[in-house]
Amino acid sequence: MAEQVATNITFHEGTVSAEERLANMGQKGATLWFTGLSGSGKSTIAVAVEQVLLNRGNHAYRLDGDNIRMGLNKNLGFSPEDRTENIRRIGEVSKLFADAGVISIASFISPYAEDRDAVRALHAENDVPYFECYIDCSLEAAEERDPKGLYKKARAGEIKGFTGIDAPYEEPTDAALHLKTHEDDLQTCVAKVIEFIDAQNLNA
């Protein structure tokens, strides 16, 4: 991960305690980190989960890979180094959301285990709950869906370094939640995520 460049800076502590935030928000914040192949269903599940949480009164916000690359990370490409920086930045953002008491739903391919572990460590260092959710889908099923036509382009050589084709995806080995979207439908997957969230006792 990135090294600290500026040295003449000081972290400013606030006066608002975690207990005060909990009382004010009515819930603890946390990061749900959805990782998986392109086309696995990460964004679709994240959209549905965010809606369910908001409908029942939870504070939640969805951070989507493509959306973030259109703004905060618009200067990053898909080299291994840029992929790592992409995840480092959004790891920091999701941690800030969760620290503020929001359930942050981060939906990113995040293909490298080392990068995901760094995000997990960042949350742990700041005592912020973090749950990795593996949105598992076979490559065959993802290619068949191919909602953006990216696999077709990658197979044709029009896209280089595409995860699952000519760039690696390192599967999680210790995910807190493992969904298999080539076996379960959207409703079932969303229900499993909500059940998992409820089991974490985030509500005040």
NORNOR-V642422 format. One record per backbone hydrogen bond with DSSP energy under -1.0 kcal/mol. NH is the residue of the N-H (numbers start at 1). CO is the residue of the C=O. E is the energy in kcal/mol with one decimal. If there is no record, write none. Layout:
nh=<NH/NH>
co=<CO/CO>
e=<E/E>
//
This chain:
nh=<21/22/23/24/25/26/28/30/31/32/33/34/35/40/45/46/47/48/49/50/51/52/53/54/55/56/57/58/61/63/65/68/69/71/73/74/76/83/84/85/86/87/88/89/90/91/92/93/94/95/96/97/98/99/100/101/102/103/104/105/106/107/108/116/117/118/119/120/121/122/123/124/125/126/127/128/131/133/134/135/136/136/142/143/144/145/146/149/153/154/155/156/157/158/164/165/166/167/170/176/177/179/181/183/184/189/190/191/192/193/194/195/196/197/198/199/200/201/204>
co=<17/18/19/20/21/22/202/102/129/104/131/106/133/37/41/42/43/44/45/46/47/48/49/50/51/52/54/53/103/105/107/64/65/68/68/71/73/79/80/81/82/83/84/85/86/87/88/89/90/91/92/93/94/95/96/98/97/59/30/61/32/63/34/112/113/114/115/116/117/118/119/120/121/122/124/123/31/33/177/35/134/179/138/139/140/141/142/146/149/150/151/152/154/153/167/162/162/162/111/132/132/134/136/180/180/185/186/187/188/189/190/191/192/193/194/195/197/198/26>
e=<-2.1/-2.3/-2.2/-2.3/-3.2/-2.3/-3.2/-1.3/-2.1/-3.4/-2.9/-3.5/-2.3/-1.9/-2.6/-2.6/-2.5/-1.7/-2.8/-2.6/-1.8/-2.2/-2.6/-2.4/-2.5/-1.4/-1.3/-2.7/-2.3/-3.1/-1.9/-2.7/-1.7/-1.3/-2.6/-1.9/-1.9/-2.8/-2.0/-2.1/-2.6/-2.0/-2.3/-2.5/-2.1/-2.2/-1.8/-2.2/-2.9/-1.9/-2.0/-2.4/-2.5/-2.6/-1.5/-1.6/-2.1/-2.7/-3.0/-2.9/-2.5/-3.1/-2.3/-1.9/-2.7/-1.7/-1.8/-2.3/-2.5/-2.3/-2.1/-2.3/-2.8/-1.1/-1.4/-2.9/-2.8/-3.4/-2.8/-2.9/-1.4/-2.9/-2.5/-2.6/-1.9/-2.2/-3.0/-1.3/-1.4/-2.7/-2.9/-1.4/-1.2/-2.7/-3.0/-2.2/-1.5/-1.2/-2.9/-1.6/-1.6/-2.6/-2.3/-1.6/-2.6/-2.3/-2.8/-2.2/-2.0/-2.0/-2.6/-2.4/-2.1/-2.7/-2.6/-1.5/-1.6/-1.3/-2.3>
//
